[in-house]
Amino acid sequence: MTRATNAKQVKIDRARMLDIIRRPVITEKSTRGSEHNQVTFRVPLDASKPEIKVAVETLFSVKVTAVNTVRLAGKVKRFKGRPGQRSDFKKAMVTLESGQTIDVTTGI
């Protein structure tokens, strides 16, 4: 069996695109992904892979080959001696075509 190459096209407006790509994740592990044409972004919990792909392709003018996502549960921490919980969040690892780059140190 083969997967459909042209999945249902997602139509989102520019405001939603800017909401989807919240900020780049700049950690040691995410910078190692840049060796494999990957860029990591923090995205909302309700963002889908097709929406993330369209947003990155439109905002940064690049071609995306794959989008992998991971939902991370917030840690239980203490704030001023009282237990609290950090917010849950979602990360998207976006793989770009070879030769394509995104400079995450500059704004959109």
TABELSUL-V116261 format. One record per helix or strand of 2 or more residues. SS is the DSSP state (h for helix, s for strand). FROM is the first residue (numbers start at 1). TO is the last residue. If there is no record, write none. Layout:
((SS,FROM,TO) (SS,FROM,TO))
This chain:
((h,14,20) (s,23,24) (h,28,36) (s,38,43) (h,49,60) (s,64,72) (s,76,79) (s,82,85) (s,89,96))
